[in-house]
Amino acid sequence: MTSDEFRASLAADRAPDLSAALRALWYDARGDWDRAHTIAQDIDDTTGAWIHAYLHRKEGDLGNAAYWYGRARQPVATDSLDGEWTRIAASLLES
């Protein structure tokens, strides 16, 4: 799936068949932070931690976000939330 196809899928009523990480981003982009967070919590690797960090940054809990960026081995993001969402999605779609 390309980045454009992933963004286009946001108009659908249901998430396409995606990895858990991409599903978390999909639900976040659709405004369902809670569902995205639940999915991210169940991903026990650096990718899950990165999404978890992004979600807590979006929530405004910067201390918790910083913890999760450390677990993700990622620098604390300073770009826009949309920019970070796009970077995470692109990274996942490339792998």
N, C-alpha and C positions, 0 to 999 in steps of 0.2 A: 504494500500500500504506500502511496506517495503522501507527502505532506498535504498536498491539495486535496487528495481523496479523503484523507483523514479529516481535514477541516470540513469538507462537504458532507461527511457522514454525520456531523453535528446537527444537521437539519432532520435527520431520521428520528422516528419515535423510539427506536431501540438501538442500543449499542451494537455495532457489527461484531463479528467474532474476532476479538482482539486479545492480546496478552493482558494480564491483570494490570500491568503498569499503564498501558495505553487506555484501558477501560477507566482507570482512575482519572486520567487526564480528560477523557471524554466526558465523564460525569461532572468533573469540575467545570469544564467549559460550558456545560449545559446548566450550570447554576446549582448543582447538587453537591455542595461541599461535603456534607456529612457522608454521603455514599462514597465519594472519592476518598475521604479520609479513612473510612472503614476498609476499603480495598487496599489503600497504601499501607495501613497498619499490618496487613497480612502478608506483605511482600518483605521477606527477611533477607534483604541484600542491599547493596549500595544504591541500586536504582530505586527501591522502595523508600530508602532513607532520603534520597534526593526529592522525590515527589512529596514525601512527608514534610521535608523542610520547606518546600515551595508552598504547600498548603498552610503551614503555620505562619509563614511570612504573609500570605494573603489574608489570613485571619487577623494579623496584627500582633501575634505572639512571637516577637522577635527573639526573645531569649530561648524559647523552645525551638524556634527555627534554627538558630545558631547551633544548638546541640545536634540537630538532625543533619545540618550541612557537614558538621564534623564526622558524623557516622557515615555520611555519603562520600566523604573525601572530596568535597566540593567547596570552593570558596563561597562565602556568604554572598548571595546575589545582590547586586546593586542596580541592575537594569530594571525596566518595567516588569510588572507581573506578566503581561502578555509576552514580552520578550523572553522571559525565563520559560514560560509555558511552551513557547515555540521551540526554544533550544532543547528542552527535555524531549518534546515530541520528536523533533528531528533526530536526536541521538537514538531514541528507541526505534524509529522507523529505519534508520540506517543499519542497525544491528540485526 
